[in-house]
Amino acid sequence: MPYLVRIEMERSRRRIRDYLLNVMTGYEFEQPKPVLGFMRATALEYAAHCRRTTGHYVAALDRANISNKDQGFCC
């Protein structure tokens, strides 16, 4: 569906909803909760999940164990 057609359809739906709310008694509209991110997770939850599921994650540090000792760098 083209973008402008989708926007116009949403506008029509809202106008119909507003009309029904004003005309009919007992007609209620509950705002839907937005679906957040991948698998309904927030960005912070998704990033934390990705960090925990890597093979380098150390739970005690809450991050990967980073050191250059085994890399053979001088200094």
Summary of the structure (lengths in Angstrom):
residues: 75
radius of gyration: 25.1
end to end distance: 60.3
largest distance: 78.3
contacts: 106
relative contact order: 0.06
helix: 49%
strand: 5%
